[in-house]
Amino acid sequence: MNRTSRRLADGREILYFDRDAVPRDAVDTRDLPAVGTRSQLRYDALLDEWVIIASHRQTRTFLPPADQCPLCPSRDGRISEIPDSRYQVVVFENRFPSLSTGVDRDVPPFASGAPLAELRPGFGRCEVVCFTDEHDRVFAELGRDRARLVVDAWADRTAELSRIEGVEHVFVFENHGEEIGVTLTHPHGQIYAYPFVPPRVERIQTSVRRHREATGGDLFAELVDAERSGPRVVTANEHWTAFVPAATRWPYELQLFPTRRVPDIPALTDEERDAFVDVYLDVLGRFARRMDTPMPYIASWNQAPVRQAPGDTGRDDWWLHLQLFSFRRAPGKLKYLAGSESGMGAFVTDTNPEDVAEQLRAVVLA
């Protein structure tokens, strides 16, 4: 893999990832204003969680026509976010980031009139990952070589962002499909470098620690061992298993676990990355063909926290995995997060996990 770093007109970094050496000398000639980020972190004392306030994102680009897509390569008469006329995989700093290393650090200690709502600058980094320069292609159609290049780019960015002082967790994800809420239809994902450990990761860590204290056992290992031989496996190979969780929250959900315990994407070997691509493209194909039209989905990497305090076993305990889930419960029907889910966080699932696994196994892949 070859990585080339350049700068856009407003100073943001853009990185080209190519399988072979390719000259990347195109210059961004746009007259862009400096990126202004007014993000804040506000602490919710009742839930013990941080909330990102990013009101400047209201003006971000929203579903432009294909000929105005900012993620397509540049062409004569129109410079996009990617100055080159062709590319393989590109990563660049988001122009409308929720978190930024250049955020204003001068914030009051608390929200106005709320002494328990601690304020912090919205420090971090948000990146866009473009999987291909072909506007109408989707990840499931990338092919093994391009998908593997994306995995290598994810690993590179996870390692690089983890080295930023103040970053505590790196979240790699893809929102796919207008029903999910994407604002750009070009095939792409995102990466958030958080200045805190997000609630899902903290909750899993707490469960793993509590299980060990109560039973002496390894919660992750017990779960992986059970699911690899259980009725909800959809597909597997030597290095990865994709299964429907026994207590799934979403109408269609898969979790992809590597056979070997690793904390994050950079820790995967070449063989494990190759094997992941095979399983991932397989399950994406099943999501695309399960119903009359491809299902929208969110692909969410669950990586270990970046740092490990002395005496803590957080990274050693963690087991990297990917969640792939869809809101669609039937053709033309979505699962809405209504009162129980949105108000109380108590999920009511419209499908049976064992039935979903059987349905996905039965999908005929072209």
C-alpha positions as CSV (number, residue, x, y, z in Angstrom):
1,M,0.0,0.0,0.0
2,N,1.2,3.5,-0.8
3,R,0.0,6.5,1.2
4,T,0.4,10.1,-0.1
5,S,-0.4,13.1,2.1
6,R,-1.5,16.4,0.6
7,R,-3.3,19.5,1.7
8,L,-6.6,21.0,0.5
9,A,-7.1,24.7,-0.1
10,D,-8.2,25.4,3.4
11,G,-5.4,23.4,5.0
12,R,-7.2,20.2,5.7
13,E,-5.2,17.0,5.2
14,I,-6.1,14.6,2.4
15,L,-4.5,11.1,2.1
16,Y,-4.5,9.0,-1.0
17,F,-4.2,5.2,-0.5
18,D,-3.1,3.3,-3.6
19,R,-2.2,-0.3,-4.1
20,D,0.8,0.7,-6.3
21,A,2.8,3.9,-6.5
22,V,0.8,6.7,-8.2
23,P,1.8,10.3,-8.5
24,R,-0.6,12.5,-6.6
25,D,0.3,16.1,-7.6
26,A,-3.0,17.7,-8.3
27,V,-3.6,21.0,-6.4
28,D,-6.8,22.2,-4.8
29,T,-7.3,25.6,-6.5
30,R,-10.6,26.4,-4.8
31,D,-11.0,29.6,-2.8
32,L,-12.2,28.1,0.5
33,P,-12.7,29.9,3.8
34,A,-11.0,28.5,6.8
35,V,-12.9,25.7,8.6
36,G,-14.7,27.1,11.6
37,T,-15.6,24.6,14.3
38,R,-17.6,25.5,17.4
39,S,-18.0,22.1,18.9
40,Q,-18.3,21.6,22.6
41,L,-18.6,18.5,24.9
42,R,-21.2,18.7,27.5
43,Y,-21.4,16.3,30.4
44,D,-24.7,14.6,31.2
45,A,-24.4,14.0,34.9
46,L,-27.4,11.7,35.2
47,L,-26.3,9.3,32.5
48,D,-22.5,9.8,33.1
49,E,-22.0,10.5,29.4
50,W,-20.5,13.2,27.2
51,V,-22.7,14.8,24.5
52,I,-21.2,16.5,21.4
53,I,-22.8,19.9,20.6
54,A,-21.9,20.8,17.0
55,S,-24.5,23.3,15.8
56,H,-22.3,24.5,12.9
57,R,-23.1,21.2,11.1
58,Q,-26.6,22.5,10.2
59,T,-25.1,24.0,7.1
60,R,-23.3,20.9,5.8
61,T,-23.9,19.6,2.3
62,F,-27.2,17.7,2.0
63,L,-28.0,15.2,-0.9
64,P,-26.5,17.1,-3.8
65,P,-27.2,15.9,-7.4
66,A,-24.7,13.4,-8.7
67,D,-23.0,16.0,-11.0
68,Q,-22.3,18.1,-7.9
69,C,-21.1,15.3,-5.6
70,P,-18.1,16.6,-3.5
71,L,-16.7,13.1,-3.2
72,C,-16.3,12.4,-6.9
73,P,-12.9,13.1,-8.4
74,S,-12.3,16.6,-9.9
75,R,-12.9,17.2,-13.6
76,D,-12.4,20.1,-15.9
77,G,-14.4,23.1,-14.7
78,R,-15.3,21.6,-11.3
79,I,-12.9,20.9,-8.4
80,S,-14.3,18.6,-5.7
81,E,-13.0,17.7,-2.3
82,I,-10.6,15.3,-4.2
83,P,-8.4,17.3,-6.5
84,D,-7.2,14.3,-8.6
85,S,-9.2,13.1,-11.6
86,R,-9.0,9.4,-10.5
87,Y,-8.4,7.8,-7.1
88,Q,-8.6,4.4,-5.4
89,V,-9.2,5.1,-1.7
90,V,-9.1,8.6,-0.2
91,V,-9.3,9.9,3.4
92,F,-9.6,13.6,4.2
93,E,-10.6,15.8,7.2
94,N,-14.3,16.5,7.2
95,R,-15.1,20.1,6.3
96,F,-18.0,20.0,8.7
97,P,-16.5,18.0,11.6
98,S,-18.2,17.2,14.9
99,L,-14.8,17.2,16.5
100,S,-11.6,19.0,15.4
101,T,-8.0,19.4,16.6
102,G,-8.3,23.1,15.7
103,V,-11.4,23.7,17.9
104,D,-11.6,26.8,20.1
105,R,-10.1,25.7,23.4
106,D,-11.5,28.7,25.3
107,V,-14.8,27.5,26.8
108,P,-16.3,28.2,30.1
109,P,-16.1,25.4,32.7
110,F,-19.9,24.8,32.8
111,A,-23.0,25.3,30.7
112,S,-24.9,28.5,31.6
113,G,-26.9,27.9,34.7
114,A,-26.0,24.3,34.9
115,P,-23.0,23.7,37.3
116,L,-23.2,19.9,36.8
117,A,-22.9,20.2,33.0
118,E,-19.2,20.4,32.6
119,L,-18.0,21.8,29.3
120,R,-14.9,20.8,27.3
121,P,-13.7,21.8,23.9
122,G,-14.9,19.6,21.1
123,F,-11.4,18.3,20.5
124,G,-10.8,15.3,18.2
125,R,-10.8,14.6,14.5
126,C,-13.4,13.5,12.0
127,E,-12.4,12.0,8.7
128,V,-14.2,10.9,5.5
129,V,-13.2,7.7,3.8
130,C,-14.0,7.4,0.1
131,F,-14.0,3.8,-1.0
132,T,-13.9,4.4,-4.7
133,D,-14.1,7.2,-7.3
134,E,-17.1,5.5,-8.9
135,H,-20.2,7.4,-7.7
136,D,-22.8,4.6,-8.2
137,R,-20.8,1.7,-6.8
138,V,-21.4,0.3,-3.3
139,F,-19.1,-1.4,-0.9
140,A,-20.6,-4.8,-1.7
141,E,-19.4,-4.4,-5.3
142,L,-15.9,-3.2,-4.6
143,G,-14.2,-6.5,-5.2
144,R,-11.6,-8.2,-2.9
145,D,-8.6,-6.0,-3.8
146,R,-10.3,-2.7,-3.3
147,A,-12.1,-3.8,-0.2
148,R,-8.7,-5.0,1.2
149,L,-7.2,-1.6,0.4
150,V,-10.0,0.0,2.5
151,V,-9.2,-2.3,5.4
152,D,-5.6,-1.2,5.2
153,A,-6.6,2.4,5.2
154,W,-8.8,1.8,8.2
155,A,-5.8,0.3,10.0
156,D,-3.6,3.1,9.0
157,R,-6.0,5.8,10.3
158,T,-6.7,3.9,13.5
159,A,-3.0,3.8,14.3
160,E,-2.4,7.4,13.3
161,L,-5.3,8.9,15.1
162,S,-4.6,6.8,18.2
163,R,-1.3,8.6,18.5
164,I,-2.9,12.1,18.9
165,E,-2.6,13.3,22.5
166,G,-6.1,13.5,23.9
167,V,-7.8,11.0,21.7
168,E,-9.3,8.1,23.7
169,H,-11.1,6.0,21.1
170,V,-11.2,5.6,17.3
171,F,-14.6,4.8,15.8
172,V,-14.7,3.5,12.1
173,F,-18.1,3.3,10.5
174,E,-20.2,3.4,7.4
175,N,-23.8,4.7,7.1
176,H,-25.3,3.3,3.9
177,G,-28.6,4.2,2.3
178,E,-30.8,7.2,2.4
179,E,-33.1,5.6,4.9
180,I,-30.2,5.6,7.4
181,G,-29.9,9.3,7.0
182,V,-26.8,9.7,4.7
183,T,-26.3,13.2,3.4
184,L,-24.0,12.1,0.5
185,T,-24.7,9.1,-1.7
186,H,-21.2,8.5,-2.9
187,P,-19.8,5.3,-1.4
188,H,-18.0,6.4,1.7
189,G,-17.5,5.9,5.5
190,Q,-16.3,8.0,8.3
191,I,-13.9,7.9,11.2
192,Y,-14.3,9.7,14.6
193,A,-11.4,10.2,17.0
194,Y,-13.2,10.8,20.3
195,P,-11.6,12.6,23.3
196,F,-13.6,10.1,25.5
197,V,-14.5,6.4,25.6
198,P,-18.0,6.2,24.1
199,P,-20.9,4.7,26.1
200,R,-21.1,1.4,24.3
201,V,-17.5,0.6,24.8
202,E,-17.6,1.6,28.5
203,R,-20.6,-0.5,29.0
204,I,-19.0,-3.6,27.4
205,Q,-15.9,-3.1,29.5
206,T,-18.0,-2.9,32.6
207,S,-19.8,-6.2,31.6
208,V,-16.5,-8.0,30.9
209,R,-15.1,-6.8,34.3
210,R,-18.2,-7.7,36.2
211,H,-18.3,-11.2,34.6
212,R,-14.7,-11.9,35.5
213,E,-15.2,-10.7,39.1
214,A,-18.4,-12.8,39.5
215,T,-17.4,-16.0,37.7
216,G,-13.6,-15.8,37.0
217,G,-14.5,-16.3,33.4
218,D,-13.8,-14.4,30.1
219,L,-17.1,-13.0,28.8
220,F,-15.8,-12.3,25.3
221,A,-14.2,-15.7,24.9
222,E,-17.3,-17.5,26.2
223,L,-19.5,-15.5,23.8
224,V,-17.3,-16.1,20.7
225,D,-16.9,-19.9,21.5
226,A,-20.6,-20.4,21.9
227,E,-21.7,-18.4,18.8
228,R,-19.1,-20.1,16.5
229,S,-20.9,-23.4,17.0
230,G,-24.4,-22.0,17.5
231,P,-27.6,-21.9,15.3
232,R,-27.2,-18.2,14.4
233,V,-24.0,-18.4,12.3
234,V,-24.6,-17.1,8.8
235,T,-21.1,-17.6,7.4
236,A,-17.6,-18.2,8.6
237,N,-14.1,-19.1,7.6
238,E,-10.8,-19.9,9.4
239,H,-10.4,-16.4,10.8
240,W,-13.9,-14.9,11.1
241,T,-17.4,-15.7,12.1
242,A,-20.5,-13.7,11.2
243,F,-23.6,-14.5,13.4
244,V,-26.9,-12.9,14.4
245,P,-26.6,-12.0,18.1
246,A,-28.9,-14.0,20.4
247,A,-30.3,-10.7,21.9
248,T,-30.3,-8.6,18.7
249,R,-31.6,-5.1,18.9
250,W,-32.1,-4.5,15.2
251,P,-34.4,-6.3,12.7
252,Y,-31.4,-7.5,10.8
253,E,-28.1,-7.5,12.7
254,L,-24.8,-9.4,12.4
255,Q,-21.7,-9.4,14.4
256,L,-18.3,-10.3,12.8
257,F,-15.7,-11.6,15.3
258,P,-12.2,-12.7,14.4
259,T,-11.2,-16.1,15.7
260,R,-8.0,-14.6,17.3
261,R,-8.5,-12.0,20.0
262,V,-7.1,-8.6,18.9
263,P,-7.9,-5.1,20.3
264,D,-8.2,-3.2,17.0
265,I,-7.9,-3.2,13.2
266,P,-4.1,-2.5,13.1
267,A,-3.5,-5.7,15.1
268,L,-5.0,-7.9,12.3
269,T,-2.5,-9.9,10.3
270,D,-2.5,-9.9,6.5
271,E,-4.3,-13.3,6.5
272,E,-6.9,-12.1,8.9
273,R,-7.6,-8.9,6.8
274,D,-8.0,-11.1,3.7
275,A,-10.3,-13.4,5.5
276,F,-12.4,-10.5,6.8
277,V,-12.9,-9.2,3.3
278,D,-14.2,-12.5,2.2
279,V,-16.8,-12.7,5.0
280,Y,-17.7,-9.0,4.9
281,L,-18.4,-9.0,1.2
282,D,-20.4,-12.2,1.6
283,V,-22.7,-10.7,4.3
284,L,-23.1,-7.4,2.5
285,G,-24.2,-9.4,-0.5
286,R,-26.8,-11.1,1.7
287,F,-28.1,-7.8,3.0
288,A,-28.3,-6.6,-0.6
289,R,-30.4,-9.6,-1.8
290,R,-32.5,-10.5,1.2
291,M,-35.4,-8.2,0.2
292,D,-36.7,-6.7,-3.1
293,T,-34.2,-3.8,-2.8
294,P,-30.8,-3.6,-0.9
295,M,-31.2,-3.0,2.8
296,P,-29.8,0.2,4.2
297,Y,-27.2,-0.5,6.9
298,I,-24.7,0.8,9.5
299,A,-21.4,-1.0,9.7
300,S,-19.8,-0.1,13.1
301,W,-16.3,-1.2,14.2
302,N,-16.0,-1.8,17.9
303,Q,-12.3,-1.2,18.7
304,A,-10.6,-1.1,22.1
305,P,-10.0,2.2,23.8
306,V,-6.7,3.8,22.7
307,R,-5.1,4.0,26.1
308,Q,-4.7,1.7,29.1
309,A,-4.2,3.1,32.5
310,P,-1.7,1.3,34.8
311,G,-3.3,-1.7,36.3
312,D,-6.2,-1.7,33.8
313,T,-6.7,-4.6,31.4
314,G,-9.1,-2.8,29.1
315,R,-7.2,-3.3,25.8
316,D,-6.0,-6.8,26.8
317,D,-9.6,-7.8,27.6
318,W,-11.1,-6.3,24.4
319,W,-12.1,-8.4,21.4
320,L,-12.4,-6.5,18.1
321,H,-15.7,-6.9,16.3
322,L,-17.9,-5.4,13.6
323,Q,-21.6,-4.7,13.9
324,L,-23.6,-4.7,10.7
325,F,-27.3,-3.8,11.2
326,S,-30.3,-2.5,9.3
327,F,-33.4,-0.6,10.4
328,R,-35.5,-2.4,7.7
329,R,-37.7,-5.1,9.2
330,A,-39.6,-6.1,6.0
331,P,-39.9,-4.9,2.4
332,G,-41.1,-1.2,2.5
333,K,-41.1,-1.2,6.4
334,L,-38.6,0.3,8.7
335,K,-38.0,-0.2,12.4
336,Y,-38.5,3.2,14.0
337,L,-36.9,3.9,17.4
338,A,-40.1,4.9,19.2
339,G,-41.0,5.4,22.8
340,S,-39.4,2.4,24.4
341,E,-36.2,2.6,22.4
342,S,-35.7,6.4,22.2
343,G,-37.2,7.2,25.6
344,M,-35.9,4.4,27.7
345,G,-33.2,2.7,25.6
346,A,-35.2,-0.6,26.0
347,F,-35.3,-2.3,22.6
348,V,-38.2,-4.2,21.3
349,T,-37.1,-6.3,18.3
350,D,-39.6,-7.1,15.5
351,T,-37.7,-10.2,14.3
352,N,-36.5,-13.5,15.7
353,P,-32.7,-13.9,15.7
354,E,-32.8,-17.6,14.7
355,D,-35.2,-16.9,11.9
356,V,-33.1,-14.0,10.6
357,A,-30.0,-16.2,10.6
358,E,-31.8,-18.8,8.5
359,Q,-33.1,-16.2,6.1
360,L,-29.7,-14.8,5.6
361,R,-28.1,-18.2,5.1
362,A,-30.8,-19.0,2.5
363,V,-29.9,-15.9,0.3
364,V,-28.5,-17.0,-3.0
365,L,-25.4,-15.0,-3.9
366,A,-24.8,-14.2,-7.5
